[in-house]
Amino acid sequence: MTKDQLHDMQESHALFEYQLWINESLFTWTWWFLLGMIIIPWIVLIKFIDRKRAPIIWFFGLIVLIISIITDEFGADFGIWIYPTKLIPYSVFELPFDFSIVPVAQMLIFQYFSTWKTFSFALFMQALIFAFIGEPFSIWVDAVAYYGWNYFYSFIFYMLTGTLTRVFVLKWIPKK
């Protein structure tokens, strides 16, 4: 395949994505739901974040966000999931999940649950709710569709992401 052929294919795909977004996503109920899910968690975080610990909490959230984006990109590229309704066209990943819901939830858990025991329990509850309630709801409203992925894998993802990020961040915090 030549570079020009590849460019033509990418251009055709971009036009297809845009037309699909205009005709099937923009201003639908699910689109408004996704818009709310990218805005509301950040409003909650800004209202409740501990300003004294904000830099370390933001650091934690940034790592969760990066892990979420990389994982999402991998899954979408390999066809493990798709996003039938997108907030914006041309994105492989879904902004509300990767940039808002997951990082903000885990940032609040990191902030409010300082011992490993309480953090692990809160993270377990978040993973349970997100994987077995939030994700089936997201499928029901046509925000995501899975092909070879299941909710248990998501549960493991949430647990590992939060736990490994906490381990990493705590290694970087200077001891008092």
KEKE-629929 format. One record per residue (C-alpha): residue in three letters; x, y, z. Coordinates in nm, 2 decimals, padded with zeros to 4 digits. Layout:
   resn        X        Y        Z
    ALA        X        Y        Z
...
END
This chain:
   resn        X        Y        Z
    MET    00.00    00.00    00.00
    THR    00.14    00.34   -00.09
    LYS    00.13    00.65    00.13
    ASP   -00.12    00.81   -00.10
    GLN   -00.35    00.50   -00.07
    LEU   -00.32    00.51    00.31
    HIS   -00.39    00.88    00.31
    ASP   -00.70    00.83    00.09
    MET   -00.82    00.56    00.33
    GLN   -00.77    00.78    00.63
    GLU   -00.95    01.06    00.46
    SER   -01.25    00.84    00.38
    HIS   -01.25    00.71    00.73
    ALA   -01.25    01.06    00.88
    LEU   -01.54    01.16    00.66
    PHE   -01.73    00.85    00.76
    GLU   -01.66    00.91    01.13
    TYR   -01.78    01.27    01.10
    GLN   -02.10    01.18    00.91
    LEU   -02.17    00.90    01.16
    TRP   -02.12    01.15    01.45
    ILE   -02.34    01.41    01.29
    ASN   -02.62    01.17    01.20
    GLU   -02.61    00.92    01.49
    SER   -02.44    01.08    01.80
    LEU   -02.46    01.46    01.82
    PHE   -02.74    01.58    02.05
    THR   -02.88    01.24    02.11
    TRP   -02.98    01.14    02.47
    THR   -02.66    00.94    02.50
    TRP   -02.45    01.23    02.37
    TRP   -02.60    01.46    02.64
    PHE   -02.54    01.19    02.90
    LEU   -02.17    01.17    02.80
    LEU   -02.14    01.55    02.81
    GLY   -02.27    01.54    03.16
    MET   -02.04    01.26    03.26
    ILE   -01.74    01.46    03.15
    ILE   -01.84    01.78    03.33
    ILE   -02.02    01.67    03.65
    PRO   -01.73    01.47    03.80
    TRP   -01.49    01.76    03.77
    ILE   -01.73    02.00    03.93
    VAL   -01.76    01.75    04.22
    LEU   -01.38    01.71    04.25
    ILE   -01.32    02.09    04.24
    LYS   -01.58    02.13    04.52
    PHE   -01.44    01.86    04.74
    ILE   -01.07    01.83    04.67
    ASP   -00.84    01.89    04.97
    ARG   -00.65    02.20    04.85
    LYS   -00.36    02.12    05.08
    ARG   -00.30    01.79    04.92
    ALA   -00.42    01.89    04.57
    PRO   -00.08    01.85    04.39
    ILE   -00.04    01.49    04.50
    ILE   -00.41    01.41    04.43
    TRP   -00.37    01.56    04.08
    PHE   -00.06    01.35    04.03
    PHE   -00.25    01.04    04.12
    GLY   -00.53    01.13    03.89
    LEU   -00.30    01.21    03.60
    ILE   -00.15    00.86    03.63
    VAL   -00.49    00.70    03.64
    LEU   -00.59    00.91    03.33
    ILE   -00.28    00.80    03.14
    ILE   -00.34    00.43    03.22
    SER   -00.70    00.46    03.12
    ILE   -00.62    00.63    02.79
    ILE   -00.35    00.37    02.70
    THR   -00.57    00.08    02.79
    ASP   -00.87    00.23    02.60
    GLU   -00.66    00.29    02.29
    PHE   -00.53   -00.07    02.30
    GLY   -00.88   -00.21    02.34
    ALA   -01.03    00.00    02.07
    ASP   -00.75   -00.06    01.83
    PHE   -00.78   -00.43    01.87
    GLY   -01.16   -00.42    01.84
    ILE   -01.23   -00.54    02.19
    TRP   -01.48   -00.25    02.23
    ILE   -01.62    00.03    02.03
    TYR   -01.80    00.36    02.12
    PRO   -02.12    00.38    01.90
    THR   -02.20    00.72    02.05
    LYS   -01.91    00.96    02.07
    LEU   -01.89    01.30    02.24
    ILE   -01.66    01.42    01.97
    PRO   -01.58    01.27    01.63
    TYR   -01.24    01.12    01.54
    SER   -01.15    00.99    01.89
    VAL   -01.08    00.62    01.95
    PHE   -01.12    00.66    02.32
    GLU   -01.42    00.80    02.51
    LEU   -01.35    01.12    02.69
    PRO   -01.60    01.09    02.98
    PHE   -01.47    00.75    03.09
    ASP   -01.10    00.81    03.04
    PHE   -01.07    01.18    03.12
    SER   -01.34    01.22    03.39
    ILE   -01.53    00.94    03.56
    VAL   -01.25    00.69    03.63
    PRO   -00.97    00.94    03.73
    VAL   -01.20    01.16    03.94
    ALA   -01.35    00.86    04.12
    GLN   -01.01    00.72    04.20
    MET   -00.87    01.07    04.30
    LEU   -01.15    01.10    04.56
    ILE   -01.08    00.75    04.69
    PHE   -00.71    00.84    04.71
    GLN   -00.80    01.16    04.90
    TYR   -01.05    01.03    05.15
    PHE   -00.91    00.68    05.23
    SER   -00.55    00.71    05.35
    THR   -00.49    00.36    05.49
    TRP   -00.44    00.06    05.27
    LYS   -00.73   -00.12    05.43
    THR   -00.98    00.16    05.38
    PHE   -00.84    00.25    05.03
    SER   -00.86   -00.11    04.92
    PHE   -01.22   -00.14    05.04
    ALA   -01.33    00.18    04.87
    LEU   -01.15    00.09    04.55
    PHE   -01.32   -00.25    04.56
    MET   -01.66   -00.09    04.59
    GLN   -01.58    00.16    04.31
    ALA   -01.46   -00.13    04.09
    LEU   -01.77   -00.33    04.17
    ILE   -02.01   -00.04    04.09
    PHE   -01.83    00.07    03.78
    ALA   -01.78   -00.28    03.63
    PHE   -02.11   -00.44    03.72
    ILE   -02.35   -00.14    03.72
    GLY   -02.19    00.15    03.53
    GLU   -02.07   -00.06    03.24
    PRO   -02.39   -00.25    03.18
    PHE   -02.57    00.08    03.19
    SER   -02.32    00.23    02.94
    ILE   -02.39   -00.06    02.71
    TRP   -02.76   -00.02    02.75
    VAL   -02.75    00.35    02.65
    ASP   -02.52    00.26    02.36
    ALA   -02.22    00.45    02.49
    VAL   -02.00    00.14    02.45
    ALA   -02.02   -00.21    02.30
    TYR   -01.79   -00.50    02.40
    TYR   -01.65   -00.77    02.17
    GLY   -01.47   -01.03    02.38
    TRP   -01.45   -00.81    02.69
    ASN   -01.64   -00.87    03.01
    TYR   -01.72   -00.69    03.33
    PHE   -01.49   -00.90    03.54
    TYR   -01.19   -00.78    03.33
    SER   -01.30   -00.42    03.39
    PHE   -01.33   -00.50    03.76
    ILE   -00.97   -00.62    03.76
    PHE   -00.86   -00.31    03.55
    TYR   -01.01   -00.07    03.81
    MET   -00.85   -00.26    04.10
    LEU   -00.51   -00.28    03.94
    THR   -00.51    00.08    03.82
    GLY   -00.60    00.22    04.16
    THR   -00.37    00.00    04.35
    LEU   -00.06    00.03    04.13
    THR   -00.11    00.40    04.10
    ARG   -00.13    00.44    04.48
    VAL    00.19    00.23    04.51
    PHE    00.37    00.45    04.26
    VAL    00.25    00.78    04.40
    LEU    00.33    00.68    04.76
    LYS    00.69    00.60    04.65
    TRP    00.72    00.96    04.52
    ILE    00.58    01.14    04.82
    PRO    00.86    01.26    05.05
    LYS    00.83    01.09    05.40
    LYS    00.75    01.33    05.68
END
